[in-house]
Amino acid sequence: MNKLKIAYITSEKKGDIHHWSGSSYNIYKNLKKASGKVIWYSTSNPLLYKFLFFLEKFLHFFWI
């Protein structure tokens, strides 16, 4: 069985278990347990934030 590669995008820094009572961290931990390979991306990175913003606008323009 092939394991999935999952990109997990969140507004917190990786492993910050104090934010939202550790919800994001626990989601990451369970995804990692289920799939084996999880890549954590934080939207605190300005380039990623801009990319996601423009992607949302692009998808909204063409699909709605």
CHARMM internal coordinates of N, CA and C (Angstrom, degrees):
IC EDIT
DIST 1 N 1 CA 1.4474
DIST 1 CA 1 C 1.5254
ANGL 1 N 1 CA 1 C 109.11
DIST 1 C 2 N 1.3334
ANGL 1 CA 1 C 2 N 117.13
DIHE 1 N 1 CA 1 C 2 N 126.73
DIST 2 N 2 CA 1.4577
ANGL 1 C 2 N 2 CA 121.04
DIHE 1 CA 1 C 2 N 2 CA 177.73
DIST 2 CA 2 C 1.5209
ANGL 2 N 2 CA 2 C 110.61
DIHE 1 C 2 N 2 CA 2 C -77.13
DIST 2 C 3 N 1.3079
ANGL 2 CA 2 C 3 N 114.33
DIHE 2 N 2 CA 2 C 3 N 136.72
DIST 3 N 3 CA 1.4584
ANGL 2 C 3 N 3 CA 119.65
DIHE 2 CA 2 C 3 N 3 CA 175.96
DIST 3 CA 3 C 1.5256
ANGL 3 N 3 CA 3 C 108.80
DIHE 2 C 3 N 3 CA 3 C -82.83
DIST 3 C 4 N 1.3220
ANGL 3 CA 3 C 4 N 116.15
DIHE 3 N 3 CA 3 C 4 N 145.00
DIST 4 N 4 CA 1.4566
ANGL 3 C 4 N 4 CA 121.46
DIHE 3 CA 3 C 4 N 4 CA 177.70
DIST 4 CA 4 C 1.5219
ANGL 4 N 4 CA 4 C 110.15
DIHE 3 C 4 N 4 CA 4 C -79.01
DIST 4 C 5 N 1.3316
ANGL 4 CA 4 C 5 N 115.12
DIHE 4 N 4 CA 4 C 5 N 149.90
DIST 5 N 5 CA 1.4582
ANGL 4 C 5 N 5 CA 120.83
DIHE 4 CA 4 C 5 N 5 CA 170.04
DIST 5 CA 5 C 1.5219
ANGL 5 N 5 CA 5 C 106.13
DIHE 4 C 5 N 5 CA 5 C -104.94
DIST 5 C 6 N 1.3204
ANGL 5 CA 5 C 6 N 116.55
DIHE 5 N 5 CA 5 C 6 N 121.40
DIST 6 N 6 CA 1.4563
ANGL 5 C 6 N 6 CA 121.54
DIHE 5 CA 5 C 6 N 6 CA -174.20
DIST 6 CA 6 C 1.5273
ANGL 6 N 6 CA 6 C 109.58
DIHE 5 C 6 N 6 CA 6 C -116.96
DIST 6 C 7 N 1.3355
ANGL 6 CA 6 C 7 N 115.73
DIHE 6 N 6 CA 6 C 7 N 133.90
DIST 7 N 7 CA 1.4612
ANGL 6 C 7 N 7 CA 121.22
DIHE 6 CA 6 C 7 N 7 CA 171.66
DIST 7 CA 7 C 1.5273
ANGL 7 N 7 CA 7 C 106.86
DIHE 6 C 7 N 7 CA 7 C -99.02
DIST 7 C 8 N 1.3062
ANGL 7 CA 7 C 8 N 115.96
DIHE 7 N 7 CA 7 C 8 N 122.03
DIST 8 N 8 CA 1.4573
ANGL 7 C 8 N 8 CA 121.78
DIHE 7 CA 7 C 8 N 8 CA -179.14
DIST 8 CA 8 C 1.5208
ANGL 8 N 8 CA 8 C 108.02
DIHE 7 C 8 N 8 CA 8 C -108.47
DIST 8 C 9 N 1.3369
ANGL 8 CA 8 C 9 N 116.61
DIHE 8 N 8 CA 8 C 9 N 115.10
DIST 9 N 9 CA 1.4600
ANGL 8 C 9 N 9 CA 122.10
DIHE 8 CA 8 C 9 N 9 CA -177.16
DIST 9 CA 9 C 1.5221
ANGL 9 N 9 CA 9 C 108.93
DIHE 8 C 9 N 9 CA 9 C -107.60
DIST 9 C 10 N 1.3187
ANGL 9 CA 9 C 10 N 115.48
DIHE 9 N 9 CA 9 C 10 N 125.52
DIST 10 N 10 CA 1.4518
ANGL 9 C 10 N 10 CA 121.28
DIHE 9 CA 9 C 10 N 10 CA -178.21
DIST 10 CA 10 C 1.5251
ANGL 10 N 10 CA 10 C 109.78
DIHE 9 C 10 N 10 CA 10 C -144.99
DIST 10 C 11 N 1.3042
ANGL 10 CA 10 C 11 N 116.75
DIHE 10 N 10 CA 10 C 11 N 164.63
DIST 11 N 11 CA 1.4611
ANGL 10 C 11 N 11 CA 120.37
DIHE 10 CA 10 C 11 N 11 CA -179.51
DIST 11 CA 11 C 1.5267
ANGL 11 N 11 CA 11 C 112.47
DIHE 10 C 11 N 11 CA 11 C -86.44
DIST 11 C 12 N 1.3191
ANGL 11 CA 11 C 12 N 117.78
DIHE 11 N 11 CA 11 C 12 N -9.96
DIST 12 N 12 CA 1.4548
ANGL 11 C 12 N 12 CA 121.22
DIHE 11 CA 11 C 12 N 12 CA -179.58
DIST 12 CA 12 C 1.5194
ANGL 12 N 12 CA 12 C 111.08
DIHE 11 C 12 N 12 CA 12 C -93.14
DIST 12 C 13 N 1.3212
ANGL 12 CA 12 C 13 N 114.89
DIHE 12 N 12 CA 12 C 13 N 161.41
DIST 13 N 13 CA 1.4565
ANGL 12 C 13 N 13 CA 120.16
DIHE 12 CA 12 C 13 N 13 CA 174.02
DIST 13 CA 13 C 1.5268
ANGL 13 N 13 CA 13 C 108.12
DIHE 12 C 13 N 13 CA 13 C -75.78
DIST 13 C 14 N 1.3245
ANGL 13 CA 13 C 14 N 115.64
DIHE 13 N 13 CA 13 C 14 N 155.20
DIST 14 N 14 CA 1.4607
ANGL 13 C 14 N 14 CA 120.61
DIHE 13 CA 13 C 14 N 14 CA -177.07
DIST 14 CA 14 C 1.5308
ANGL 14 N 14 CA 14 C 111.09
DIHE 13 C 14 N 14 CA 14 C -59.17
DIST 14 C 15 N 1.3152
ANGL 14 CA 14 C 15 N 114.95
DIHE 14 N 14 CA 14 C 15 N 130.35
DIST 15 N 15 CA 1.4515
ANGL 14 C 15 N 15 CA 120.90
DIHE 14 CA 14 C 15 N 15 CA 174.81
DIST 15 CA 15 C 1.5148
ANGL 15 N 15 CA 15 C 115.37
DIHE 14 C 15 N 15 CA 15 C 77.97
DIST 15 C 16 N 1.3285
ANGL 15 CA 15 C 16 N 118.42
DIHE 15 N 15 CA 15 C 16 N 10.65
DIST 16 N 16 CA 1.4702
ANGL 15 C 16 N 16 CA 120.57
DIHE 15 CA 15 C 16 N 16 CA 179.25
DIST 16 CA 16 C 1.5274
ANGL 16 N 16 CA 16 C 108.18
DIHE 15 C 16 N 16 CA 16 C -79.44
DIST 16 C 17 N 1.3363
ANGL 16 CA 16 C 17 N 116.04
DIHE 16 N 16 CA 16 C 17 N 87.73
DIST 17 N 17 CA 1.4684
ANGL 16 C 17 N 17 CA 120.42
DIHE 16 CA 16 C 17 N 17 CA -174.52
DIST 17 CA 17 C 1.5188
ANGL 17 N 17 CA 17 C 112.57
DIHE 16 C 17 N 17 CA 17 C -79.29
DIST 17 C 18 N 1.3324
ANGL 17 CA 17 C 18 N 117.72
DIHE 17 N 17 CA 17 C 18 N -3.38
DIST 18 N 18 CA 1.4601
ANGL 17 C 18 N 18 CA 120.56
DIHE 17 CA 17 C 18 N 18 CA 179.97
DIST 18 CA 18 C 1.5256
ANGL 18 N 18 CA 18 C 112.30
DIHE 17 C 18 N 18 CA 18 C -87.77
DIST 18 C 19 N 1.3157
ANGL 18 CA 18 C 19 N 117.00
DIHE 18 N 18 CA 18 C 19 N -17.63
DIST 19 N 19 CA 1.4592
ANGL 18 C 19 N 19 CA 120.68
DIHE 18 CA 18 C 19 N 19 CA -178.79
DIST 19 CA 19 C 1.5266
ANGL 19 N 19 CA 19 C 109.69
DIHE 18 C 19 N 19 CA 19 C -82.31
DIST 19 C 20 N 1.2895
ANGL 19 CA 19 C 20 N 117.55
DIHE 19 N 19 CA 19 C 20 N 134.09
DIST 20 N 20 CA 1.4718
ANGL 19 C 20 N 20 CA 123.91
DIHE 19 CA 19 C 20 N 20 CA -179.36
DIST 20 CA 20 C 1.5289
ANGL 20 N 20 CA 20 C 111.90
DIHE 19 C 20 N 20 CA 20 C 52.02
DIST 20 C 21 N 1.2897
ANGL 20 CA 20 C 21 N 115.60
DIHE 20 N 20 CA 20 C 21 N 38.42
DIST 21 N 21 CA 1.4699
ANGL 20 C 21 N 21 CA 122.27
DIHE 20 CA 20 C 21 N 21 CA 178.40
DIST 21 CA 21 C 1.5216
ANGL 21 N 21 CA 21 C 112.30
DIHE 20 C 21 N 21 CA 21 C 57.03
DIST 21 C 22 N 1.3129
ANGL 21 CA 21 C 22 N 116.53
DIHE 21 N 21 CA 21 C 22 N 27.47
DIST 22 N 22 CA 1.4590
ANGL 21 C 22 N 22 CA 120.65
DIHE 21 CA 21 C 22 N 22 CA 176.15
DIST 22 CA 22 C 1.5069
ANGL 22 N 22 CA 22 C 114.24
DIHE 21 C 22 N 22 CA 22 C 83.62
DIST 22 C 23 N 1.3292
ANGL 22 CA 22 C 23 N 119.30
DIHE 22 N 22 CA 22 C 23 N 12.22
DIST 23 N 23 CA 1.4661
ANGL 22 C 23 N 23 CA 121.57
DIHE 22 CA 22 C 23 N 23 CA -177.59
DIST 23 CA 23 C 1.5189
ANGL 23 N 23 CA 23 C 111.93
DIHE 22 C 23 N 23 CA 23 C -59.86
DIST 23 C 24 N 1.3279
ANGL 23 CA 23 C 24 N 116.84
DIHE 23 N 23 CA 23 C 24 N -48.73
DIST 24 N 24 CA 1.4633
ANGL 23 C 24 N 24 CA 120.17
DIHE 23 CA 23 C 24 N 24 CA -179.27
DIST 24 CA 24 C 1.5178
ANGL 24 N 24 CA 24 C 111.06
DIHE 23 C 24 N 24 CA 24 C -62.80
DIST 24 C 25 N 1.3127
ANGL 24 CA 24 C 25 N 115.83
DIHE 24 N 24 CA 24 C 25 N -40.10
DIST 25 N 25 CA 1.4627
ANGL 24 C 25 N 25 CA 120.08
DIHE 24 CA 24 C 25 N 25 CA 178.98
DIST 25 CA 25 C 1.5234
ANGL 25 N 25 CA 25 C 111.46
DIHE 24 C 25 N 25 CA 25 C -64.06
DIST 25 C 26 N 1.3239
ANGL 25 CA 25 C 26 N 117.35
DIHE 25 N 25 CA 25 C 26 N -41.83
DIST 26 N 26 CA 1.4638
ANGL 25 C 26 N 26 CA 120.34
DIHE 25 CA 25 C 26 N 26 CA 179.89
DIST 26 CA 26 C 1.5277
ANGL 26 N 26 CA 26 C 111.84
DIHE 25 C 26 N 26 CA 26 C -68.93
DIST 26 C 27 N 1.3351
ANGL 26 CA 26 C 27 N 117.36
DIHE 26 N 26 CA 26 C 27 N -35.53
DIST 27 N 27 CA 1.4649
ANGL 26 C 27 N 27 CA 120.28
DIHE 26 CA 26 C 27 N 27 CA 175.41
DIST 27 CA 27 C 1.5224
ANGL 27 N 27 CA 27 C 108.96
DIHE 26 C 27 N 27 CA 27 C -62.50
DIST 27 C 28 N 1.3304
ANGL 27 CA 27 C 28 N 115.97
DIHE 27 N 27 CA 27 C 28 N -46.28
DIST 28 N 28 CA 1.4672
ANGL 27 C 28 N 28 CA 120.86
DIHE 27 CA 27 C 28 N 28 CA 178.44
DIST 28 CA 28 C 1.5283
ANGL 28 N 28 CA 28 C 111.20
DIHE 27 C 28 N 28 CA 28 C -58.68
DIST 28 C 29 N 1.3289
ANGL 28 CA 28 C 29 N 115.97
DIHE 28 N 28 CA 28 C 29 N -46.01
DIST 29 N 29 CA 1.4651
ANGL 28 C 29 N 29 CA 121.13
DIHE 28 CA 28 C 29 N 29 CA -178.50
DIST 29 CA 29 C 1.5275
ANGL 29 N 29 CA 29 C 111.21
DIHE 28 C 29 N 29 CA 29 C -61.25
DIST 29 C 30 N 1.3395
ANGL 29 CA 29 C 30 N 117.43
DIHE 29 N 29 CA 29 C 30 N -42.87
DIST 30 N 30 CA 1.4619
ANGL 29 C 30 N 30 CA 120.71
DIHE 29 CA 29 C 30 N 30 CA -179.07
DIST 30 CA 30 C 1.5205
ANGL 30 N 30 CA 30 C 112.26
DIHE 29 C 30 N 30 CA 30 C -72.10
DIST 30 C 31 N 1.3418
ANGL 30 CA 30 C 31 N 117.17
DIHE 30 N 30 CA 30 C 31 N -36.37
DIST 31 N 31 CA 1.4634
ANGL 30 C 31 N 31 CA 119.42
DIHE 30 CA 30 C 31 N 31 CA 174.71
DIST 31 CA 31 C 1.5200
ANGL 31 N 31 CA 31 C 110.65
DIHE 30 C 31 N 31 CA 31 C -62.82
DIST 31 C 32 N 1.3240
ANGL 31 CA 31 C 32 N 115.99
DIHE 31 N 31 CA 31 C 32 N -41.72
DIST 32 N 32 CA 1.4604
ANGL 31 C 32 N 32 CA 120.75
DIHE 31 CA 31 C 32 N 32 CA 179.27
DIST 32 CA 32 C 1.5260
ANGL 32 N 32 CA 32 C 111.08
DIHE 31 C 32 N 32 CA 32 C -63.88
DIST 32 C 33 N 1.3261
ANGL 32 CA 32 C 33 N 116.21
DIHE 32 N 32 CA 32 C 33 N -39.34
DIST 33 N 33 CA 1.4656
ANGL 32 C 33 N 33 CA 120.13
DIHE 32 CA 32 C 33 N 33 CA 179.12
DIST 33 CA 33 C 1.5349
ANGL 33 N 33 CA 33 C 110.67
DIHE 32 C 33 N 33 CA 33 C -66.74
DIST 33 C 34 N 1.3330
ANGL 33 CA 33 C 34 N 116.65
DIHE 33 N 33 CA 33 C 34 N -37.41
DIST 34 N 34 CA 1.4591
ANGL 33 C 34 N 34 CA 120.89
DIHE 33 CA 33 C 34 N 34 CA -177.07
DIST 34 CA 34 C 1.5237
ANGL 34 N 34 CA 34 C 112.85
DIHE 33 C 34 N 34 CA 34 C -78.84
DIST 34 C 35 N 1.3373
ANGL 34 CA 34 C 35 N 117.06
DIHE 34 N 34 CA 34 C 35 N -36.71
DIST 35 N 35 CA 1.4606
ANGL 34 C 35 N 35 CA 118.42
DIHE 34 CA 34 C 35 N 35 CA -173.15
DIST 35 CA 35 C 1.5199
ANGL 35 N 35 CA 35 C 113.67
DIHE 34 C 35 N 35 CA 35 C -110.28
DIST 35 C 36 N 1.3073
ANGL 35 CA 35 C 36 N 117.33
DIHE 35 N 35 CA 35 C 36 N -27.37
DIST 36 N 36 CA 1.4531
ANGL 35 C 36 N 36 CA 120.25
DIHE 35 CA 35 C 36 N 36 CA 179.75
DIST 36 CA 36 C 1.5180
ANGL 36 N 36 CA 36 C 114.29
DIHE 35 C 36 N 36 CA 36 C 94.34
DIST 36 C 37 N 1.3327
ANGL 36 CA 36 C 37 N 118.76
DIHE 36 N 36 CA 36 C 37 N -37.28
DIST 37 N 37 CA 1.4673
ANGL 36 C 37 N 37 CA 121.50
DIHE 36 CA 36 C 37 N 37 CA -176.93
DIST 37 CA 37 C 1.5176
ANGL 37 N 37 CA 37 C 109.68
DIHE 36 C 37 N 37 CA 37 C -126.63
DIST 37 C 38 N 1.3436
ANGL 37 CA 37 C 38 N 116.89
DIHE 37 N 37 CA 37 C 38 N 107.82
DIST 38 N 38 CA 1.4604
ANGL 37 C 38 N 38 CA 122.52
DIHE 37 CA 37 C 38 N 38 CA 178.52
DIST 38 CA 38 C 1.5243
ANGL 38 N 38 CA 38 C 107.78
DIHE 37 C 38 N 38 CA 38 C -127.19
DIST 38 C 39 N 1.3238
ANGL 38 CA 38 C 39 N 115.78
DIHE 38 N 38 CA 38 C 39 N 128.90
DIST 39 N 39 CA 1.4545
ANGL 38 C 39 N 39 CA 121.27
DIHE 38 CA 38 C 39 N 39 CA 176.68
DIST 39 CA 39 C 1.5201
ANGL 39 N 39 CA 39 C 107.76
DIHE 38 C 39 N 39 CA 39 C -107.83
DIST 39 C 40 N 1.3302
ANGL 39 CA 39 C 40 N 116.64
DIHE 39 N 39 CA 39 C 40 N 121.84
DIST 40 N 40 CA 1.4471
ANGL 39 C 40 N 40 CA 122.92
DIHE 39 CA 39 C 40 N 40 CA -175.75
DIST 40 CA 40 C 1.5237
ANGL 40 N 40 CA 40 C 109.16
DIHE 39 C 40 N 40 CA 40 C -93.33
DIST 40 C 41 N 1.3333
ANGL 40 CA 40 C 41 N 116.07
DIHE 40 N 40 CA 40 C 41 N 122.64
DIST 41 N 41 CA 1.4597
ANGL 40 C 41 N 41 CA 121.54
DIHE 40 CA 40 C 41 N 41 CA 174.73
DIST 41 CA 41 C 1.5187
ANGL 41 N 41 CA 41 C 108.08
DIHE 40 C 41 N 41 CA 41 C -116.07
DIST 41 C 42 N 1.3011
ANGL 41 CA 41 C 42 N 115.51
DIHE 41 N 41 CA 41 C 42 N 137.20
DIST 42 N 42 CA 1.4583
ANGL 41 C 42 N 42 CA 120.64
DIHE 41 CA 41 C 42 N 42 CA 179.68
DIST 42 CA 42 C 1.5216
ANGL 42 N 42 CA 42 C 109.42
DIHE 41 C 42 N 42 CA 42 C -109.37
DIST 42 C 43 N 1.3374
ANGL 42 CA 42 C 43 N 117.09
DIHE 42 N 42 CA 42 C 43 N 134.18
DIST 43 N 43 CA 1.4566
ANGL 42 C 43 N 43 CA 120.35
DIHE 42 CA 42 C 43 N 43 CA 178.91
DIST 43 CA 43 C 1.5207
ANGL 43 N 43 CA 43 C 111.33
DIHE 42 C 43 N 43 CA 43 C -76.68
DIST 43 C 44 N 1.3337
ANGL 43 CA 43 C 44 N 117.72
DIHE 43 N 43 CA 43 C 44 N 2.08
DIST 44 N 44 CA 1.4537
ANGL 43 C 44 N 44 CA 119.06
DIHE 43 CA 43 C 44 N 44 CA 173.37
DIST 44 CA 44 C 1.5303
ANGL 44 N 44 CA 44 C 109.95
DIHE 43 C 44 N 44 CA 44 C -72.08
DIST 44 C 45 N 1.3419
ANGL 44 CA 44 C 45 N 116.13
DIHE 44 N 44 CA 44 C 45 N -12.80
DIST 45 N 45 CA 1.4574
ANGL 44 C 45 N 45 CA 121.36
DIHE 44 CA 44 C 45 N 45 CA 172.79
DIST 45 CA 45 C 1.5274
ANGL 45 N 45 CA 45 C 107.48
DIHE 44 C 45 N 45 CA 45 C -75.02
DIST 45 C 46 N 1.3411
ANGL 45 CA 45 C 46 N 119.25
DIHE 45 N 45 CA 45 C 46 N 118.02
DIST 46 N 46 CA 1.4653
ANGL 45 C 46 N 46 CA 120.93
DIHE 45 CA 45 C 46 N 46 CA -174.43
DIST 46 CA 46 C 1.5248
ANGL 46 N 46 CA 46 C 114.34
DIHE 45 C 46 N 46 CA 46 C -61.15
DIST 46 C 47 N 1.3289
ANGL 46 CA 46 C 47 N 117.79
DIHE 46 N 46 CA 46 C 47 N -35.33
DIST 47 N 47 CA 1.4662
ANGL 46 C 47 N 47 CA 119.88
DIHE 46 CA 46 C 47 N 47 CA 179.73
DIST 47 CA 47 C 1.5241
ANGL 47 N 47 CA 47 C 111.45
DIHE 46 C 47 N 47 CA 47 C -67.93
DIST 47 C 48 N 1.3225
ANGL 47 CA 47 C 48 N 116.89
DIHE 47 N 47 CA 47 C 48 N -42.35
DIST 48 N 48 CA 1.4571
ANGL 47 C 48 N 48 CA 120.33
DIHE 47 CA 47 C 48 N 48 CA 178.44
DIST 48 CA 48 C 1.5182
ANGL 48 N 48 CA 48 C 110.30
DIHE 47 C 48 N 48 CA 48 C -65.80
DIST 48 C 49 N 1.3198
ANGL 48 CA 48 C 49 N 117.77
DIHE 48 N 48 CA 48 C 49 N -39.96
DIST 49 N 49 CA 1.4619
ANGL 48 C 49 N 49 CA 121.59
DIHE 48 CA 48 C 49 N 49 CA 179.03
DIST 49 CA 49 C 1.5264
ANGL 49 N 49 CA 49 C 110.84
DIHE 48 C 49 N 49 CA 49 C -61.54
DIST 49 C 50 N 1.3309
ANGL 49 CA 49 C 50 N 117.64
DIHE 49 N 49 CA 49 C 50 N -44.65
DIST 50 N 50 CA 1.4673
ANGL 49 C 50 N 50 CA 121.25
DIHE 49 CA 49 C 50 N 50 CA 178.46
DIST 50 CA 50 C 1.5217
ANGL 50 N 50 CA 50 C 111.06
DIHE 49 C 50 N 50 CA 50 C -64.38
DIST 50 C 51 N 1.3355
ANGL 50 CA 50 C 51 N 116.70
DIHE 50 N 50 CA 50 C 51 N -42.24
DIST 51 N 51 CA 1.4499
ANGL 50 C 51 N 51 CA 120.42
DIHE 50 CA 50 C 51 N 51 CA 179.03
DIST 51 CA 51 C 1.5264
ANGL 51 N 51 CA 51 C 110.94
DIHE 50 C 51 N 51 CA 51 C -60.40
DIST 51 C 52 N 1.3181
ANGL 51 CA 51 C 52 N 117.85
DIHE 51 N 51 CA 51 C 52 N -46.20
DIST 52 N 52 CA 1.4603
ANGL 51 C 52 N 52 CA 121.41
DIHE 51 CA 51 C 52 N 52 CA -179.59
DIST 52 CA 52 C 1.5200
ANGL 52 N 52 CA 52 C 111.39
DIHE 51 C 52 N 52 CA 52 C -65.81
DIST 52 C 53 N 1.3332
ANGL 52 CA 52 C 53 N 117.11
DIHE 52 N 52 CA 52 C 53 N -36.33
DIST 53 N 53 CA 1.4559
ANGL 52 C 53 N 53 CA 121.47
DIHE 52 CA 52 C 53 N 53 CA 178.03
DIST 53 CA 53 C 1.5307
ANGL 53 N 53 CA 53 C 110.39
DIHE 52 C 53 N 53 CA 53 C -62.77
DIST 53 C 54 N 1.3341
ANGL 53 CA 53 C 54 N 117.08
DIHE 53 N 53 CA 53 C 54 N -49.16
DIST 54 N 54 CA 1.4629
ANGL 53 C 54 N 54 CA 120.44
DIHE 53 CA 53 C 54 N 54 CA -179.29
DIST 54 CA 54 C 1.5274
ANGL 54 N 54 CA 54 C 111.99
DIHE 53 C 54 N 54 CA 54 C -69.69
DIST 54 C 55 N 1.3114
ANGL 54 CA 54 C 55 N 117.46
DIHE 54 N 54 CA 54 C 55 N -32.96
DIST 55 N 55 CA 1.4614
ANGL 54 C 55 N 55 CA 120.48
DIHE 54 CA 54 C 55 N 55 CA 176.07
DIST 55 CA 55 C 1.5240
ANGL 55 N 55 CA 55 C 110.33
DIHE 54 C 55 N 55 CA 55 C -63.59
DIST 55 C 56 N 1.3222
ANGL 55 CA 55 C 56 N 116.95
DIHE 55 N 55 CA 55 C 56 N -43.04
DIST 56 N 56 CA 1.4662
ANGL 55 C 56 N 56 CA 120.79
DIHE 55 CA 55 C 56 N 56 CA 178.02
DIST 56 CA 56 C 1.5321
ANGL 56 N 56 CA 56 C 110.68
DIHE 55 C 56 N 56 CA 56 C -61.37
DIST 56 C 57 N 1.3310
ANGL 56 CA 56 C 57 N 117.13
DIHE 56 N 56 CA 56 C 57 N -44.48
DIST 57 N 57 CA 1.4717
ANGL 56 C 57 N 57 CA 120.77
DIHE 56 CA 56 C 57 N 57 CA 179.59
DIST 57 CA 57 C 1.5299
ANGL 57 N 57 CA 57 C 110.95
DIHE 56 C 57 N 57 CA 57 C -64.50
DIST 57 C 58 N 1.3241
ANGL 57 CA 57 C 58 N 116.84
DIHE 57 N 57 CA 57 C 58 N -41.44
DIST 58 N 58 CA 1.4570
ANGL 57 C 58 N 58 CA 121.91
DIHE 57 CA 57 C 58 N 58 CA 179.03
DIST 58 CA 58 C 1.5278
ANGL 58 N 58 CA 58 C 110.78
DIHE 57 C 58 N 58 CA 58 C -61.92
DIST 58 C 59 N 1.3214
ANGL 58 CA 58 C 59 N 116.87
DIHE 58 N 58 CA 58 C 59 N -48.73
DIST 59 N 59 CA 1.4653
ANGL 58 C 59 N 59 CA 120.66
DIHE 58 CA 58 C 59 N 59 CA -179.34
DIST 59 CA 59 C 1.5254
ANGL 59 N 59 CA 59 C 110.84
DIHE 58 C 59 N 59 CA 59 C -65.07
DIST 59 C 60 N 1.3021
ANGL 59 CA 59 C 60 N 116.55
DIHE 59 N 59 CA 59 C 60 N -39.44
DIST 60 N 60 CA 1.4765
ANGL 59 C 60 N 60 CA 120.20
DIHE 59 CA 59 C 60 N 60 CA 178.60
DIST 60 CA 60 C 1.5271
ANGL 60 N 60 CA 60 C 110.80
DIHE 59 C 60 N 60 CA 60 C -62.95
DIST 60 C 61 N 1.3199
ANGL 60 CA 60 C 61 N 116.99
DIHE 60 N 60 CA 60 C 61 N -41.29
DIST 61 N 61 CA 1.4648
ANGL 60 C 61 N 61 CA 121.77
DIHE 60 CA 60 C 61 N 61 CA -178.32
DIST 61 CA 61 C 1.5224
ANGL 61 N 61 CA 61 C 111.51
DIHE 60 C 61 N 61 CA 61 C -65.31
DIST 61 C 62 N 1.3248
ANGL 61 CA 61 C 62 N 118.00
DIHE 61 N 61 CA 61 C 62 N -41.25
DIST 62 N 62 CA 1.4570
ANGL 61 C 62 N 62 CA 121.26
DIHE 61 CA 61 C 62 N 62 CA -174.08
DIST 62 CA 62 C 1.5282
ANGL 62 N 62 CA 62 C 114.42
DIHE 61 C 62 N 62 CA 62 C -90.04
DIST 62 C 63 N 1.3215
ANGL 62 CA 62 C 63 N 118.66
DIHE 62 N 62 CA 62 C 63 N -21.11
DIST 63 N 63 CA 1.4628
ANGL 62 C 63 N 63 CA 119.14
DIHE 62 CA 62 C 63 N 63 CA -175.85
DIST 63 CA 63 C 1.5195
ANGL 63 N 63 CA 63 C 113.56
DIHE 62 C 63 N 63 CA 63 C -110.33
DIST 63 C 64 N 1.2913
ANGL 63 CA 63 C 64 N 118.81
DIHE 63 N 63 CA 63 C 64 N -5.45
DIST 64 N 64 CA 1.4658
ANGL 63 C 64 N 64 CA 119.26
DIHE 63 CA 63 C 64 N 64 CA -179.62
DIST 64 CA 64 C 1.5140
ANGL 64 N 64 CA 64 C 109.83
DIHE 63 C 64 N 64 CA 64 C -125.86
END
COOR INIT
IC SEED 1 N 1 CA 1 C
IC BUILD
